C-alpha cells in the first residue's frame, strides 16, 4: 500500500472519530461549548496550517508515487487512483486559496471568519487584495520545486535556471508588495530570498554550465 493510500485511510479514520466525538459531546451543554472552541480554533486552524507546512513534502511524495504507479492489481489500482486524486488536490489547492480569499476579501477581519481561516492569511496585511495571494505563491513555488526534483533531476542546468527565476520573482513580489503587517517580517522574508538566491548561484558550479571537471 502506498503512502498516499495510507494517508487517505488515516484521514478517513480521523474524520470518523471526530464525528463520533461530536455526536457524543453535542448531547451536553458543556460539550457544545467545547465543540465551538474546537470547531473555530482547532478543527479549522490546525489542518489548514498543517496542509500549508507539509505541502512540499506531500507534493514530492505524491509525484514520486505517481511516477512508479502500477495498475496490475486492486491494491495497486486503489493506490494509483489515490495518487491521482491527491495530485489533483495539491494542484487545485493554490487556485482555491486565491479564489476563496479574494471572494471573501471583505470578511477577512470578521472575528468568526478570522477564527476559522486565519491560517491562510496570518500576519498578512489584508488592506491590499494582492497581499492575500501570498500563500498561493507559496504553494505554487513549492509545487514547481517538487516537479523539478522528481521530473527534471537529469537536467540540473534547467533546475538551476528555474530556481533562479523563482527566487527573483519571489523577491520582487515581497519587495514590491510588502505583504506582511510587520516590517520586520517583510525584511526577514526578503533576507531569506536573498540567501536562497546566493546559494542557488553557487549550484552553478556543480552543473553543466561548468565543463571543467577540475573546478
C-alpha positions as a Markdown table, in Angstrom:
| # | Residue | x | y | z |
|---|---|---|---|---|
| 1 | Unk | 0.0 | 0.0 | 0.0 |
| 2 | Unk | 1.4 | 3.4 | -1.0 |
| 3 | Unk | 1.9 | 6.3 | 1.3 |
| 4 | Unk | -0.9 | 8.3 | -0.3 |
| 5 | Unk | -3.4 | 5.4 | 0.2 |
| 6 | Unk | -2.2 | 5.0 | 3.8 |
| 7 | Unk | -2.6 | 8.8 | 4.4 |
| 8 | Unk | -6.1 | 8.6 | 2.9 |
| 9 | Unk | -7.1 | 5.8 | 5.3 |
| 10 | Unk | -5.7 | 7.6 | 8.3 |
| 11 | Unk | -7.5 | 10.8 | 7.4 |
| 12 | Unk | -10.8 | 9.0 | 6.9 |
| 13 | Unk | -10.4 | 7.2 | 10.3 |
| 14 | Unk | -9.7 | 10.6 | 12.0 |
| 15 | Unk | -12.8 | 12.1 | 10.4 |
| 16 | Unk | -15.0 | 9.2 | 11.6 |
| 17 | Unk | -13.5 | 9.5 | 15.1 |
| 18 | Unk | -14.2 | 13.3 | 15.1 |
| 19 | Unk | -17.8 | 12.7 | 14.0 |
| 20 | Unk | -18.3 | 10.2 | 16.8 |
| 21 | Unk | -16.8 | 12.6 | 19.4 |
| 22 | Unk | -19.0 | 15.4 | 18.0 |
| 23 | Unk | -22.2 | 13.3 | 18.4 |
| 24 | Unk | -21.2 | 12.4 | 22.0 |
| 25 | Unk | -20.4 | 15.9 | 23.1 |
| 26 | Unk | -23.3 | 17.5 | 21.4 |
| 27 | Unk | -25.7 | 15.9 | 23.9 |
| 28 | Unk | -24.4 | 18.1 | 26.8 |
| 29 | Unk | -24.4 | 21.9 | 27.3 |
| 30 | Unk | -20.7 | 22.0 | 28.3 |
| 31 | Unk | -20.0 | 19.7 | 25.4 |
| 32 | Unk | -21.4 | 22.2 | 23.0 |
| 33 | Unk | -19.1 | 24.9 | 24.3 |
| 34 | Unk | -16.2 | 22.6 | 23.8 |
| 35 | Unk | -17.3 | 21.8 | 20.3 |
| 36 | Unk | -17.5 | 25.5 | 19.5 |
| 37 | Unk | -13.9 | 26.1 | 20.7 |
| 38 | Unk | -12.6 | 23.1 | 18.9 |
| 39 | Unk | -14.6 | 23.9 | 15.7 |
| 40 | Unk | -13.4 | 27.5 | 15.5 |
| 41 | Unk | -9.9 | 27.3 | 16.8 |
| 42 | Unk | -8.5 | 23.8 | 16.3 |
| 43 | Unk | -10.5 | 21.9 | 13.7 |
| 44 | Unk | -10.0 | 24.7 | 11.1 |
| 45 | Unk | -6.7 | 26.3 | 12.0 |
| 46 | Unk | -4.6 | 23.1 | 12.6 |
| 47 | Unk | -5.5 | 21.2 | 9.4 |
| 48 | Unk | -5.0 | 24.4 | 7.3 |
| 49 | Unk | -1.7 | 25.2 | 8.9 |
| 50 | Unk | -0.6 | 21.5 | 8.5 |
| 51 | Unk | -1.6 | 21.4 | 4.9 |
| 52 | Unk | 0.4 | 24.6 | 4.1 |
| 53 | Unk | 3.5 | 23.5 | 6.0 |
| 54 | Unk | 3.5 | 19.9 | 4.6 |
| 55 | Unk | 2.6 | 21.0 | 1.1 |
| 56 | Unk | 6.1 | 20.4 | -0.3 |
| 57 | Unk | 6.5 | 17.0 | 1.4 |
| 58 | Unk | 3.1 | 15.9 | 0.1 |
| 59 | Unk | 3.9 | 17.1 | -3.4 |
| 60 | Unk | 7.2 | 15.3 | -3.6 |
| 61 | Unk | 5.8 | 12.1 | -2.2 |
| 62 | Unk | 2.8 | 12.1 | -4.5 |
| 63 | Unk | 4.8 | 12.8 | -7.6 |
| 64 | Unk | 7.3 | 10.0 | -6.8 |
| 65 | Unk | 4.4 | 7.6 | -6.2 |
| 66 | Unk | 2.8 | 8.8 | -9.4 |
| 67 | Unk | 5.9 | 8.1 | -11.4 |
| 68 | Unk | 6.1 | 4.5 | -10.2 |
| 69 | Unk | 2.3 | 3.7 | -10.1 |
| 70 | Unk | 1.0 | 0.4 | -11.5 |
| 71 | Unk | -2.4 | -0.9 | -12.3 |
| 72 | Unk | -1.8 | -4.7 | -12.1 |
| 73 | Unk | -3.9 | -5.5 | -9.0 |
| 74 | Unk | -6.7 | -3.9 | -7.0 |
| 75 | Unk | -4.4 | -2.5 | -4.2 |
| 76 | Unk | -2.2 | -1.0 | -6.9 |
| 77 | Unk | -5.2 | 0.4 | -8.7 |
| 78 | Unk | -6.5 | 1.9 | -5.5 |
| 79 | Unk | -3.1 | 3.4 | -4.7 |
| 80 | Unk | -2.8 | 4.8 | -8.2 |
| 81 | Unk | -6.2 | 6.4 | -8.1 |
| 82 | Unk | -5.3 | 7.8 | -4.7 |
| 83 | Unk | -2.2 | 9.3 | -6.1 |
| 84 | Unk | -4.1 | 10.9 | -9.0 |
| 85 | Unk | -6.7 | 12.3 | -6.6 |
| 86 | Unk | -4.0 | 13.7 | -4.2 |
| 87 | Unk | -2.0 | 15.2 | -7.0 |
| 88 | Unk | -5.2 | 16.9 | -8.4 |
| 89 | Unk | -6.0 | 18.2 | -4.9 |
| 90 | Unk | -2.5 | 19.6 | -4.5 |
| 91 | Unk | -2.5 | 21.3 | -7.9 |
| 92 | Unk | -6.0 | 22.7 | -7.2 |
| 93 | Unk | -5.2 | 24.0 | -3.6 |
| 94 | Unk | -3.3 | 27.2 | -4.6 |
| 95 | Unk | -6.0 | 28.2 | -7.1 |
| 96 | Unk | -8.7 | 27.6 | -4.5 |
| 97 | Unk | -6.9 | 29.5 | -1.8 |
| 98 | Unk | -6.7 | 32.5 | -4.2 |
| 99 | Unk | -10.3 | 32.2 | -5.1 |
| 100 | Unk | -11.5 | 31.7 | -1.6 |
| 101 | Unk | -9.6 | 34.7 | -0.1 |
| 102 | Unk | -10.4 | 37.1 | -2.9 |
| 103 | Unk | -14.1 | 36.1 | -2.8 |
| 104 | Unk | -14.3 | 36.7 | 0.9 |
| 105 | Unk | -11.9 | 39.7 | 1.0 |
| 106 | Unk | -14.4 | 41.8 | 2.8 |
| 107 | Unk | -14.8 | 39.2 | 5.6 |
| 108 | Unk | -11.1 | 38.8 | 6.4 |
| 109 | Unk | -11.2 | 40.9 | 9.5 |
| 110 | Unk | -14.5 | 39.4 | 10.7 |
| 111 | Unk | -13.9 | 37.7 | 14.0 |
| 112 | Unk | -15.7 | 34.4 | 13.2 |
| 113 | Unk | -14.1 | 34.2 | 9.8 |
| 114 | Unk | -10.7 | 35.0 | 11.3 |
| 115 | Unk | -11.0 | 32.3 | 13.9 |
| 116 | Unk | -11.7 | 29.7 | 11.3 |
| 117 | Unk | -9.4 | 30.7 | 8.4 |
| 118 | Unk | -6.7 | 33.0 | 9.8 |
| 119 | Unk | -4.0 | 30.3 | 9.0 |
| 120 | Unk | -4.5 | 31.3 | 5.3 |
| 121 | Unk | -3.5 | 34.9 | 5.9 |
| 122 | Unk | -1.8 | 35.1 | 9.3 |
| 123 | Unk | 0.3 | 38.2 | 9.7 |
| 124 | Unk | -0.7 | 39.3 | 6.2 |
| 125 | Unk | -1.6 | 42.9 | 5.6 |
| 126 | Unk | -5.2 | 42.4 | 4.3 |
| 127 | Unk | -5.6 | 46.1 | 3.2 |
| 128 | Unk | -4.3 | 45.1 | -0.2 |
| 129 | Unk | -6.1 | 42.3 | -2.1 |
| 130 | Unk | -2.9 | 41.2 | -3.8 |
| 131 | Unk | -1.2 | 40.5 | -0.4 |
| 132 | Unk | -3.6 | 37.7 | 0.4 |
| 133 | Unk | -2.2 | 35.7 | -2.5 |
| 134 | Unk | 1.0 | 35.2 | -0.5 |
| 135 | Unk | 0.2 | 31.5 | 0.3 |
| 136 | Unk | -0.9 | 30.9 | -3.3 |
| 137 | Unk | 2.5 | 32.0 | -4.4 |
| 138 | Unk | 4.0 | 29.9 | -1.5 |
| 139 | Unk | 2.2 | 26.7 | -2.7 |
| 140 | Unk | 2.9 | 27.2 | -6.4 |
| 141 | Unk | 6.6 | 27.8 | -5.8 |
| 142 | Unk | 6.8 | 24.5 | -3.8 |
| 143 | Unk | 4.9 | 22.6 | -6.4 |
| 144 | Unk | 7.3 | 23.8 | -9.1 |
| 145 | Unk | 10.2 | 22.8 | -6.8 |
| 146 | Unk | 8.7 | 19.3 | -6.3 |
| 147 | Unk | 8.3 | 19.0 | -10.1 |
| 148 | Unk | 12.0 | 20.0 | -10.6 |
| 149 | Unk | 13.1 | 17.3 | -8.1 |
| 150 | Unk | 11.0 | 14.5 | -9.5 |
| 151 | Unk | 10.9 | 15.2 | -13.2 |
| 152 | Unk | 14.0 | 17.3 | -14.2 |
| 153 | Unk | 16.5 | 15.6 | -11.9 |
| 154 | Unk | 18.6 | 14.7 | -15.0 |
| 155 | Unk | 18.7 | 18.3 | -16.2 |
| 156 | Unk | 20.5 | 20.2 | -13.4 |
| 157 | Unk | 21.1 | 23.2 | -15.6 |
| 158 | Unk | 17.3 | 23.7 | -16.2 |
| 159 | Unk | 16.7 | 23.2 | -12.5 |
| 160 | Unk | 19.0 | 26.0 | -11.5 |
| 161 | Unk | 17.7 | 28.3 | -14.2 |
| 162 | Unk | 14.1 | 27.8 | -13.0 |
| 163 | Unk | 15.1 | 28.2 | -9.3 |
| 164 | Unk | 16.9 | 31.4 | -10.1 |
| 165 | Unk | 13.8 | 32.8 | -11.8 |
| 166 | Unk | 11.6 | 31.7 | -8.9 |
| 167 | Unk | 13.8 | 33.4 | -6.4 |
| 168 | Unk | 13.9 | 36.6 | -8.4 |
| 169 | Unk | 10.1 | 36.6 | -8.8 |
| 170 | Unk | 9.5 | 36.0 | -5.1 |
| 171 | Unk | 12.0 | 38.7 | -4.2 |
| 172 | Unk | 10.2 | 41.1 | -6.5 |
| 173 | Unk | 6.8 | 40.2 | -5.0 |
| 174 | Unk | 7.9 | 40.6 | -1.4 |
| 175 | Unk | 9.9 | 43.8 | -2.1 |
| 176 | Unk | 7.2 | 45.5 | -4.1 |
| 177 | Unk | 4.0 | 44.4 | -2.2 |
| 178 | Unk | 5.4 | 44.2 | 1.4 |
| 179 | Unk | 2.7 | 41.5 | 2.2 |
| 180 | Unk | 3.2 | 41.3 | 6.0 |
| 181 | Unk | 1.8 | 43.6 | 8.6 |
| 182 | Unk | 5.1 | 44.0 | 10.4 |
| 183 | Unk | 8.1 | 45.4 | 8.5 |
| 184 | Unk | 10.4 | 43.0 | 10.3 |
| 185 | Unk | 8.7 | 40.1 | 8.7 |
| 186 | Unk | 8.9 | 41.6 | 5.3 |
| 187 | Unk | 12.7 | 42.2 | 5.9 |
| 188 | Unk | 13.2 | 38.7 | 7.1 |
| 189 | Unk | 11.3 | 37.2 | 4.1 |
| 190 | Unk | 13.4 | 39.3 | 1.7 |
| 191 | Unk | 16.6 | 38.4 | 3.5 |
| 192 | Unk | 15.7 | 34.7 | 3.2 |
| 193 | Unk | 15.1 | 35.0 | -0.5 |
| 194 | Unk | 18.4 | 36.8 | -1.0 |
| 195 | Unk | 20.2 | 34.0 | 0.8 |
| 196 | Unk | 18.4 | 31.4 | -1.3 |
| 197 | Unk | 19.3 | 33.3 | -4.4 |
| 198 | Unk | 23.0 | 33.4 | -3.4 |
| 199 | Unk | 23.1 | 29.7 | -2.6 |
| 200 | Unk | 21.4 | 28.9 | -5.9 |
| 201 | Unk | 24.1 | 30.8 | -7.8 |
| 202 | Unk | 26.7 | 28.6 | -6.1 |
| 203 | Unk | 24.9 | 25.5 | -7.5 |
| 204 | Unk | 26.0 | 26.6 | -11.0 |
| 205 | Unk | 29.5 | 25.3 | -10.2 |
| 206 | Unk | 28.1 | 21.7 | -9.9 |
| 207 | Unk | 26.0 | 21.9 | -13.1 |
| 208 | Unk | 26.6 | 21.5 | -16.9 |
| 209 | Unk | 27.3 | 25.3 | -17.1 |
| 210 | Unk | 30.8 | 24.4 | -15.9 |
| 211 | Unk | 32.5 | 22.0 | -18.2 |
| 212 | Unk | 35.9 | 21.8 | -16.4 |
| 213 | Unk | 35.9 | 18.8 | -14.2 |
| 214 | Unk | 38.7 | 20.1 | -12.0 |
| 215 | Unk | 36.5 | 23.1 | -10.9 |
